[in-house]
Amino acid sequence: MNIERLKRLARENLLIAVGMVVVVSGSLVLVRVLTEYLTPTQYGELALALTLVNLINQIVMCGLISGIGRFYSIAAEKKSLHSYLRSAYTLLNRAVLVVILIGLLCCAGLLVLKQSEWITLVLVSILFSIVSSYNSVYSDIQNAARHRGIVNLANGLDAIGKILLSIGVIYLAGASSTSVMLGYFVSALIVLSLNKFLLHFAIPATNDSPAVDSDNQAWLSQIWSYAWPFSTWGIFTWAQQASDRWALQIFANTDDVGVYSVLFQLGYVPVMMLSGLASGFLTPIFFQRAGDASDPTRNQNVHRVNWLISWTLLAFTLIAALVATVLHPWVFKIFVSASFRGYSYLLPWFVLAGGFFATGQMFALKLMSEVRSKHLLPVKISTAILGCALNILGAWVAGLVGIVVALVCFSSSYVIWTAWLARASITAAPVLEKGAA
């Protein structure tokens, strides 16, 4: 039995490693490709459009996706996957209606402001965000079921698809931020078709007992109870994540937005991707070990593992930042076109900020495994408000450099607070939040 378990873990670790290589490599190649075809201004326009996608993800979709992923292991234990999936799709479809409303309001606002040239980009961004949300749900369900190969296949296909389809649309329609976003949308649509096909065969939920209305209502209540805090703090976290680019747009120019986005993609995003893949591997394990979070012994076990991994990630962050201090000219020479290379000296600070935030997310995972999402509200909202204020002040005082300082300060405050919160929760009685029992 132990040998079989070791073999399974070895296969999972191999799949995680392959996924890391494909996704991170795809992200870096995408930056190289886009900086060759887009000017800093066009890259900046794309970054601003992606803040709309991030708005939809943070406020509308993120909580539902996390809630659906969190309750898979509980539904599997209770042999209630059919009702669980039915309720999950009901909530997701309702969220899509909200997203469509947001898109219509954005387009109406652009018409009022006489900025109609942005409407096409906004509409494509809305479509991309909807399809990406469905893909995230499918991936979270497959990941919770520990189907690593399927998750990595979908992620790898999306990484490659973004590159190839963005280039294809650029050749057909010309180089622009809208062309790139359309390539993203088509790639996500292809991955969605694959995800739907694979989910049907990988998780035969129809073999469970038929769903009944009372079960559906119970799952709706539980998932929503877990999800709504994400949407609450999502308003603030989106403001923090978007204010850097929009503050640069207001106090500097679109070129600086493009340069900042390239630095962010090369320094911050790879660290977050690597930690995200590790988190994707650990999350279903933590959730399975914690169960419904009513057993103190199981919670203590999760805490010990989480604490070790979090501090290891922090040490990796410091080492990666030192490496970036030495190698940043070569990184920009390889992955970025010449018009962006004068700012490579800022890269180590983005690596540091990304690592700090990723470590904070790992600490937060402990609380989520205990179904304590509401306990993250103060830290999420307070640090987001601080980050937003620092972004505005930094852009106003020092432009691009000021935004970099603000990003590091925000990430530092987040990791310190979440570490304290995770440590303090050891002595707290493990009580399942209302509605999640």
N, C-alpha and C positions, 0 to 999 in steps of 0.2 A: 504493500500500500504506500509506504514511504517512498519507494523507488518510483512508483507511478506519479506520485505527487511532485517529486523532483523533476521528472521528465516534463511534466506539464508546465512547471514553473520555468524550466529552461526554454521550452518552446515559446512561452509568453514573453520572456525576456528577449529572445531573439527577434520576435515580431515587433516588440517595442523599439528595439535598436534599429531595425529596418525602417520602421515608421519615422523615427527621428531623422534618419539620414535623408529619406525621401522628402519629407515635409520641409525641413530646414533648408536643404539644398534647393528645393523648388522655390522657396521664399527668396533666397539670395539670388538665384538666377532670374527670378521675376523682376527684382530691383534692377539688375543689370540690363535686362531687356527694355524695361519701361524708361529708364534714364537715357537709353540710346535713342528711343523714338519720341519721347516727350521732352519739352522744354521744362525748366524749373517752374514756370508759371502754370503749364498744363498739369504737371505733377501736383502742384499745389491745389489746383481745381479738383483733381481726383481725391486728394486728401480731405478737402472740405466736403465733398459729396459723401465720402465714407463716414464722416461724422453723423450724417443722417442715418446711415445704416446702423451705426453704433447706437444712436438714440433709440431706434426701434428695438434693437437687441437688449439694451440695458433696461428700458422701461416696460416693454411689452413682453418680450420673449424669454429673457434670461431666467426669470424666476420659474416659469413653467417648464423650461427645459431642465433646469436643475431639479425641480420637484418630481418630474417624470422619471429622471434617472435615479433619484434617491429612493423612490418607493418600489422600484422593480424588484429588489431582493426581498422586500417584505411581501409583495404580491406573489412572488414565486413560492415563498415559504407557506403562504396561506392557500396555494393552489387557486389563485383568483386572477390569473393573468388576463383572461378574456375581459372581465369587467374593468380591470385596471387600464388596459389598452383602449377600450371603448371610451372611458372617461378622459384619458389623456388626449385622445383625438378631438373630443368634444371641446375641451378647454383650448386646444391649439387652434381649432377652427374659429372659435370666438375671438381669439387674439388676432387672427388674420383680418377679421372685419375691422378691428381697431386700427390695424396697420393701414388698411386701405383708406380709412377716414383721415388718418394723419397725412397720407400722401395727397389726398384731395385738398386738405387745408393748406399744405405747403405750396401746391400749385396755385391755389387761389391767392395766397400771400405774394407769390412771385409776380402774378399778374397785377396786383394792386401796386407793388413796388416797381413795376415796369422793368422786370428782370426776366422776361419770357425766354431768353436764350438759355436759361438754366432748367427749364421745365422738362425737356427731354432727358437730361441727366438725372433729374430727381425721379422721374417715372421709372427709369431703368434701375435706379438705386432701390426703389421700393420693391420692384419685382425681385431683384437680387436678394434683398433682405428676407422676403417671404420664403423663397425657395431654400435659402441657407438655413432658415429656422427649422424647416421640416427635416433637412439633412442633419442638423444638430440633434434633433429629437431621435431620429433613427440611430445615429451614432451613439448617443448616450444609452439607448436601450441595448444595443449590441454590446457596448462596452460593459454595461452592468451585468449582462449575461456572460461576460468574459470571452466574447468572440473577437479576439484581437486581430485575427487575420482579416475579417470583414471590415473592421474599423480602419485598419491600415490601408486596405485596398481602396476604400472610398477616399481617404485623405490623400493618398498618393495620386489617385486619378484626378482629384480636384487640383492638386498642386501642378501637375503636368498640364491639365486642361486649361488652367488660367493662362499659362505661358503661351501655349499653341494657339488657343482661340483669341487671345488678345492680339497676337501678331496677325492672325488671319483677318480679324475685323479691321485692324489698322490698315492692312493692305487693300481691303475692299472699300472702306469708308474714309480713310485718311487718319492721320495721327491726331487724337484728341482724347480728352478725359472720358467723353461719352463712349467712344469706341472701346476703350479699355473696360469700362463698366459693363458694356454689352457682352464683351468676351467673358467677364466674370459670371454674368448671368447665365449664358449658354453653358458654361462649364458646370455651374451648380445644378442646372436642369438635367444634364446628362448624369451627374452623380445621383440626383434624386431618383431617377428611373432605376438605377442600379440598386440603390438603397431599398426601395420599395420591393423590388424583386427578391433581394436577399433576405429581407426581414420576414417575408412570407414563409420561406422555407427554413430559415435558421431558428425561428422561435414559433413552434406550432401551438400558439395560444388557443387555437380553436379546439384543442384536445381537452382543455379544461372544462369544468362544469359550465353550462350556459349562464350567461350574465342575467342577473335580475336587477330590477330598478333600485332596490334598496342598496345593493352592492355598488351600483354605479354612483348613487348619491354619496355613499360613504367615501369612495375614492375621490370624487370631485371635491368633497370637503377637505380631505386630508392633503391632497396635492395643492389645493389653493391655499390652505393654511400655511403650508411650508413655503409656497411661492411668493405670497404677497409682500413679505419684507424685501425680497430682491427688487421688486418693482418700486417700492418706496425709496430705498436707497439708490436705485438705478437712476432716478432723476438727478440726484446729486453727483453720482459717479460719472454719469454722462457729461454733466456740466464741467466737471474737472477734466475729463478726457478730451472734450471738444474745445474748451476755453484756450488751450495752448495754441491751437492752429488759428482759431478766430481772433485771439488777441494779437497774434503776429500779423494777421490780415489787416487788422484795424490800426495797429501802432507801427507796423513795418510795411511789408508788401507780400504779394503772392509768391514771389521768388523765394523769400525767406520761409514761407510755408512749405514750399517744395523741398528746400534744403533740409529743413527740420524733419520732414516726413521721411526722407532718405536716411538720415541719421537714426531716426526712430526704428525704421525697418531693419537696419543693419546692426544696431546695438541692442535695443530694447526688445524687439519682437523675437529674435532667435532665442534669447534667454527665456522669454515667456513661453515660446513653443516647446522648448525642451522640458521646462518644468510642467507645462500643460500635458505633455505626453506622459511624463512620469506620474502626474496627478491622475491622468486618465487610467493608468495602470493600477494606482493605489486606491482610488476612490471606491470601486466596487468591493475591493478587499476590506477596506475600512467599514463600509456600510454593512457588508455581510457579517463581519466580526461584531460590530456594535448591535446588529439586529434592530430592535425597536428602542434601544438605548435604555432599557429598564434594568439591566444587569450591571452593577458597579464593577465587577471583575472584568467583564468584556470591555467596558469603557476605559478602565485602567490599561488594559492591553493595547488598545488603540492609541492611547495617549503616549505610551512609551515609544512605540514605533514612530508615531508622528513627530515627536520631539527630536528623536535621533535624525530623522530624514530632514527636518526643517533646518537644524544646525549644520548638517552636511551641505545642504543647498546654499546656506549663507557663506560657508567657507569656499564653496565652488565659485560663488559670485565674486568674492574678493580676488581669487586667483585669476578669474576670467578678466576682471577689470585691469589687473596688472599686465596680463598678456596683451590686451587691447591697447594699452599705453605704448607698447613696443611695436605692435604690428599694424596700427591703424593706417599708416600710409599704404601698406601693401594691400590691406583689405579694400580700400577705396580704389586702388589701381586695378584690382581684379574685378570688383563688383559694381563699380559706378563709372559713368562716363566722365570725361575731363571737366565738364562745366560744374560739377558738384564737389570736386576733390579738395578745394581750399579749406574745407571745414572738417577734415578728417580728425583733427586734434580733439574734437569734442566727443568722439566715439566712446572712449572709456567711461565717460559719465553716464551715457545711455545704458551701457552694460551694467554699471553699478545700480542705477535706478531700477532697471528691469529685474535684476536679481533680488533687490530688496523687496520689491512688490511681490515677486513670485514666492519668496519666503513667507511673506505675510499671508498670501493665499493658502500656503500649505498649513500654516498655523490655523487659519480659519476653517480648513477642512475638518479639523478635529471637532469643532463646534457643530458643523453640519452633519457629521457622522452621528452626533448625539441628538439630532433633530432640534438643534437650538439656533435656527437661523435668525430668530428675533433678537438674540443676544448680540448679533453683529450690527444691528441698526445704529447704535451710537458711534461706533468706530467708523463704519462706512460713511455715514453722513458727515460727521465732524471732519474727518480727514479730507473728504471730497470738497467741503466748503473751504478748508484751508488751502487745498491745492488750487482751487479756482481763483481764490484771492491772490495767491502767490503768482499764478500765471499772468494775471492782469498786471500786477505790480512789476513783475519781471520784464514783460514785454514793453511796458511803458518806460521803464528805467533803462534797460540794457538790450532790448530787442531779443535776438536769438539766444545770446548768452544768458540773458536773464531768465528765459524760459527753461533753459537747461538746469540752472540753479534751482528753479522752482520745482522741477520734476524730481530732482534728487531729494530735496527737502520733504516733498510730499511722500515719496516712497519710504524714506527713513521713518517718518512719523507713523506710517501705516504698519511697518514691520514691528516697531517697538510696541505699539498698542495691541496688535493681534497676539504677539508673544505673551504679553502680560495677561491678556484675556484667556488665552489657552492655558496658561499656567494656573490662573485663578480658578478655572473651572474644574480643576482636579478635586477641590474640596466641596464643590457644589453637588447637591443631591441630584442624581440623574432622573429628571422628570420630563416625560414626553410632553411636548407642547400641545395645548388644547387643539383638538381637531386632527391630530396626527396619531391618535392612539389606534 
